C-alpha cells in the first residue's frame, strides 16, 4: 500500500512507510474541478451536494466495494491539496529526469 495510512479494505497490508521505505507514500486521488471564475456560491453548492452524495448509503457501499475512501475537504482545502500535489509531482518529474518531447 503506497498510501500514507492502511486501506480499510486491506487492514492487514502494511503501508510502504510501515515497511521501512521513507517518503514512499503516494496517494491516488480523484477530485472535482470547476472553472476558476465559477461564482463562490456555485462552488459552495456543488461541494454541499457532492458531500451529501458521498454520504448516501448506496454511494458509500459502492466506494467501499472499489476500495475507495472519500477524502472530504472544503474547496479551500482541496485547492491547497492540489497545489501541494503539483509541487510534489514536479519534484518527482525533475528527480526522474523526465522531459517533454
N, C-alpha and C positions, 0 to 999 in steps of 0.2 A: 504494500500500500504506500503510495507516494504522498498521500495527503498528510497534513500536519497532525491529524488525530485518526484513531481507528474508525473504520466504517461500521455503522450499526449493523449492516448486513453481514459483515465478516469480523465480528468482535475478537476472534482468536488469532487473527492475522496481524502481526506487528507492523507498525509503520517503518519506513526506511530509516527514520530518525531513531526509533527504538532499536533497530537492528544495528545501529552504530555508524550510520552514514550521515555525518553532519551536513547541514544545508542541502539536504536531498529532497526536502518536501516540495511538492508541486501539485497544486490543486487544479483539477479540471472544473471549469465552471461555465455556466450559460447565464446570460443576463438580458434584460430588455433595455433597448435604447430608443430614444426619441431625438428628433432634430434639436439642435442646440437652442433654437429660438422658440421652442414649444412653450406656451404660457405655463407658468408655475402651477396654476390651478388645474390645468390638464394633466401635468406630470403628477400632481398630488392625487388626482382621481385615478389615473392609471395605476399608481402604486397601491392605493387603497383597494382597488378591485383585484389586482394581482395577488396581494396578500390574502384577501378573502378567498380567492380561488384556491390558492395553495393550502389553505387550511380546511378545505372541504374533505370529508372522509374519502370520497372517490378519488380525488387527485392525490391525496396523501397515500392511499393504498397503491395507486399506480406508480408513484415515485418510489415507494418502498420496494416494489417488485423489480424496479430498474436499478435499485441500489443507489438512488439519488437522495440527497439530503438537502432540502432547501436552506439557503443562507439568506434569510430575510434581512434586508438592510433598508435604511432610509435612502431616498435619492442622493442625498449628500454623502452618505457612507459609501454607496455604490460608486459615485464619481471618484471618491478618494481611492477606492479599491482598484478601479480601472487605471487610474494614474499610476498607482504603485505597481500594478502588473505590467504596464508599459515600460516602466523603469527597469524592473526585474528582467523582463524578456529582452530588452535592448542590451543589457549586460550579458545575458546568456548568448545572444547572437554574436556580440563582439568577441566574447571569450572563445566561441566555437569557430571564429573566423569566417562566418557566413557573410557573403557579399551579394548584392543584387546583380543580376546578369543583364 
